[in-house]
Amino acid sequence: MSNAIRFQFSKGPEVMFLSHLDVLRAMERALRRAKLPIAFTEGFSPRPIMSFSFALPVGVLSEAEYADFRFAEEMDPADFMERFNYHLPSGFQVIAAEQLAEGSPSLMNEINAALWKVALPHTSRKEIEERLRGLEARDSFVVERQTKKGNRSVDLLPLLFGVSKIEESGNGVDVHCLAGVGNEGNLRVEELGLLLGFSPAEAVITRIGQFKKAGSQYWTPLGNRGFTWTER
């Protein structure tokens, strides 16, 4: 085993408007306060050796963010969780941690799917089901996506793997959507809104899972728990 620890953490309402860079800074400060023996890069400007899964959009909640921290000495995952959680700002919580095997792929190379819960006020189950039937009848759903290299056309339908649950909640519905994330094909939150017919500004969106998709199998990056998905 290596001296690295992979852990899952949540990002609650108190910190939902922090950027990814702000999250990194909060984690570094918590490491210093906890006096955890984080390893540093070599060179003129040493930095803590930390890597994270794909950045969460600002304003979105999460129950399933992941990070890998490398330490200068072996760390017990339970001890790490206790000490780190004590010093993390309110809104962050480490949920699970384990030692990372030597040679494990990075989170960005491993994760390619995300499970989203979208809470839609003033929306009925019937409206979402009708929207999904409309999508199933289409051959494509092409949008123009702005990138650093200019605009390009992207078909969003292959990036929405399916909807696993639609349940009534209060005066609206919660919709669970499994979609592509990362380098192999990323469905942005605002694009998910285009597909399902909602405005992200009017919804409460939570990332509740991140996975490695291999065919119809999905595996978590921590604990290697899997499930089978039958796509629409």
Secondary structure as UniProt FT lines:
FT   STRAND          4..11
FT   HELIX           13..15
FT   TURN            16..17
FT   HELIX           20..34
FT   STRAND          50..52
FT   TURN            58..59
FT   STRAND          61..71
FT   HELIX           77..87
FT   TURN            90..91
FT   STRAND          92..99
FT   TURN            102..103
FT   HELIX           107..110
FT   STRAND          113..121
FT   HELIX           125..136
FT   STRAND          142..147
FT   TURN            148..149
FT   STRAND          150..155
FT   HELIX           157..159
FT   STRAND          160..169
FT   TURN            170..171
FT   STRAND          172..180
FT   TURN            183..184
FT   HELIX           189..196
FT   HELIX           200..202
FT   STRAND          204..214
FT   TURN            215..216
FT   STRAND          217..219
FT   TURN            223..224
FT   STRAND          226..228
//
